[in-house]
Amino acid sequence: MRVFEFDREEAAPQTLELDRGAVETEWQLESWLHANPEVILNEPLLIFGRQYGLDTGIPDLLALDQWGNVVVVELKKGQSGSGSASEETILSQPQNYAQSLSNYDYEDLEDIYDEYKASLRDGEWEVGDAAVRAESLVEAHETVFGGNADRLGFNEYQRMVILAEDITSRTESNARYLLEQGLNVQCVAVRWFDGPDGHELLASSTVLDYPLSRIRPERSSADFSSLTDAIRDRVAGRIDDIEGIETVRSTATQVRVESAYPSGLRYDVYVPGNQAGQQANVRMNASNVSNDHVDDLRSLLMSHIGGIDDYTGEEDRVMNIVHRDPEVTISDRDIDTIEEIADEVVSLVEWYQPKLVDEFQQRE
């Protein structure tokens, strides 16, 4: 394979020669993808199971997408309909796995994740920093995707990914038929290359795909990423030197400023899907704070709420201890309101964060 590297200062491109690498076993391919899940699809995935035994067999990899849908990944060395799987079984196997998993609730998925973490602890797989280790599956999901994951919403849809070094035309045709019949199936070709200077490269291309709207739950249909990204960027640049702030990130409907003191506390901006364009909630969320700290945190926040205007305090809550629900017209083109909300979040952080550091830094 020839790849051309361009340098704007050079008249002619340089040619990079890439030699197709040999995948010796399906286990090797599975290990590569386990350690590099971003290669599987053009979207982030959370691997939460590998070689887990179902009543219909043993799927290679199990993942969750950003909405908590289960993704069954079936891997084949070489061509998709050869070797250990015929053209029929390459599609029937993941269908059987998806059917078994369709009856799993959140607690069942948590069991898979617990077994997966045990294998990681035992050193069964070498995945570096790719594996996400958390106390619970919902916390792992929040770590990867942000937002407030709803346990009741997990596994609403089951997705299937057929992944091989080469997707045959017959596999693609059969999978397309299943897609037209309502099954959520994708086909992905992944190849390994030996590049110059000893570099090794993984290349993937999606052969059969569908729009994400197909498997996006109705409750998550709103996507205001351009809006939340704009708020995030304005906030992040103004609080990066405030002690105890860990990260500032955004999801399709939310901006999250995470504090280290106490660990798990968040300053949130939330654009609710059913009222987007009219309302943007600004709140302090302690749902992930240790039970040992929650009461003291609530007491501190309530004792200082008088220093900020128009906020409501809730002594018996952890989601919205301090919150304000301004009725505003907001969109990604409404720069003035975006600036106002960013100002409000920054003011909230500047008011509370030094007090939180003084109170909780020695406890963490």
Secondary structure in CASP SS format (residue, H / E / C, confidence):
PFRMAT SS
TARGET T0000
AUTHOR 0000-0000-0000
METHOD secondary structure of the structure
MODEL  1
M C 1.00
R E 1.00
V E 1.00
F E 1.00
E E 1.00
F C 1.00
D C 1.00
R C 1.00
E C 1.00
E C 1.00
A C 1.00
A C 1.00
P C 1.00
Q E 1.00
T E 1.00
L E 1.00
E E 1.00
L C 1.00
D E 1.00
R E 1.00
G C 1.00
A C 1.00
V C 1.00
E C 1.00
T C 1.00
E H 1.00
W H 1.00
Q H 1.00
L H 1.00
E H 1.00
S H 1.00
W H 1.00
L H 1.00
H H 1.00
A H 1.00
N C 1.00
P H 1.00
E H 1.00
V H 1.00
I C 1.00
L C 1.00
N C 1.00
E C 1.00
P C 1.00
L C 1.00
L E 1.00
I E 1.00
F E 1.00
G E 1.00
R E 1.00
Q C 1.00
Y C 1.00
G C 1.00
L E 1.00
D C 1.00
T C 1.00
G E 1.00
I C 1.00
P C 1.00
D C 1.00
L E 1.00
L E 1.00
A E 1.00
L E 1.00
D C 1.00
Q C 1.00
W C 1.00
G C 1.00
N C 1.00
V E 1.00
V E 1.00
V E 1.00
V E 1.00
E E 1.00
L E 1.00
K E 1.00
K E 1.00
G E 1.00
Q E 1.00
S C 1.00
G C 1.00
S C 1.00
G C 1.00
S C 1.00
A C 1.00
S C 1.00
E C 1.00
E C 1.00
T H 1.00
I H 1.00
L H 1.00
S H 1.00
Q H 1.00
P H 1.00
Q H 1.00
N H 1.00
Y H 1.00
A H 1.00
Q H 1.00
S H 1.00
L H 1.00
S C 1.00
N C 1.00
Y C 1.00
D C 1.00
Y H 1.00
E H 1.00
D H 1.00
L H 1.00
E H 1.00
D H 1.00
I H 1.00
Y H 1.00
D H 1.00
E H 1.00
Y H 1.00
K H 1.00
A H 1.00
S H 1.00
L H 1.00
R H 1.00
D C 1.00
G C 1.00
E C 1.00
W C 1.00
E C 1.00
V C 1.00
G C 1.00
D C 1.00
A C 1.00
A C 1.00
V C 1.00
R C 1.00
A C 1.00
E C 1.00
S C 1.00
L H 1.00
V H 1.00
E H 1.00
A H 1.00
H H 1.00
E H 1.00
T H 1.00
V H 1.00
F H 1.00
G C 1.00
G C 1.00
N C 1.00
A C 1.00
D C 1.00
R H 1.00
L H 1.00
G H 1.00
F C 1.00
N C 1.00
E C 1.00
Y C 1.00
Q E 1.00
R E 1.00
M E 1.00
V E 1.00
I E 1.00
L E 1.00
A E 1.00
E E 1.00
D E 1.00
I C 1.00
T C 1.00
S H 1.00
R H 1.00
T H 1.00
E H 1.00
S H 1.00
N H 1.00
A H 1.00
R H 1.00
Y H 1.00
L H 1.00
L H 1.00
E H 1.00
Q C 1.00
G C 1.00
L C 1.00
N E 1.00
V E 1.00
Q E 1.00
C E 1.00
V E 1.00
A E 1.00
V E 1.00
R E 1.00
W E 1.00
F E 1.00
D E 1.00
G C 1.00
P H 1.00
D H 1.00
G H 1.00
H C 1.00
E E 1.00
L E 1.00
L E 1.00
A E 1.00
S E 1.00
S E 1.00
T E 1.00
V E 1.00
L E 1.00
D C 1.00
Y C 1.00
P C 1.00
L H 1.00
S H 1.00
R H 1.00
I C 1.00
R C 1.00
P C 1.00
E H 1.00
R H 1.00
S H 1.00
S C 1.00
A C 1.00
D C 1.00
F C 1.00
S H 1.00
S H 1.00
L H 1.00
T H 1.00
D H 1.00
A H 1.00
I H 1.00
R H 1.00
D H 1.00
R H 1.00
V H 1.00
A H 1.00
G H 1.00
R H 1.00
I H 1.00
D C 1.00
D C 1.00
I C 1.00
E C 1.00
G C 1.00
I E 1.00
E E 1.00
T E 1.00
V E 1.00
R E 1.00
S E 1.00
T C 1.00
A C 1.00
T C 1.00
Q E 1.00
V E 1.00
R E 1.00
V E 1.00
E E 1.00
S E 1.00
A E 1.00
Y C 1.00
P C 1.00
S E 1.00
G E 1.00
L E 1.00
R E 1.00
Y E 1.00
D E 1.00
V E 1.00
Y E 1.00
V C 1.00
P C 1.00
G C 1.00
N C 1.00
Q C 1.00
A C 1.00
G C 1.00
Q C 1.00
Q E 1.00
A C 1.00
N E 1.00
V E 1.00
R E 1.00
M E 1.00
N E 1.00
A C 1.00
S C 1.00
N C 1.00
V C 1.00
S C 1.00
N H 1.00
D H 1.00
H H 1.00
V H 1.00
D H 1.00
D H 1.00
L H 1.00
R H 1.00
S H 1.00
L H 1.00
L H 1.00
M H 1.00
S H 1.00
H C 1.00
I H 1.00
G H 1.00
G H 1.00
I C 1.00
D C 1.00
D C 1.00
Y C 1.00
T E 1.00
G E 1.00
E C 1.00
E C 1.00
D C 1.00
R C 1.00
V C 1.00
M C 1.00
N C 1.00
I C 1.00
V E 1.00
H E 1.00
R E 1.00
D C 1.00
P C 1.00
E E 1.00
V C 1.00
T C 1.00
I C 1.00
S C 1.00
D C 1.00
R C 1.00
D C 1.00
I H 1.00
D H 1.00
T H 1.00
I H 1.00
E H 1.00
E H 1.00
I H 1.00
A H 1.00
D H 1.00
E H 1.00
V H 1.00
V H 1.00
S H 1.00
L H 1.00
V H 1.00
E H 1.00
W H 1.00
Y H 1.00
Q H 1.00
P H 1.00
K H 1.00
L H 1.00
V H 1.00
D H 1.00
E H 1.00
F H 1.00
Q C 1.00
Q C 1.00
R C 1.00
E C 1.00
END
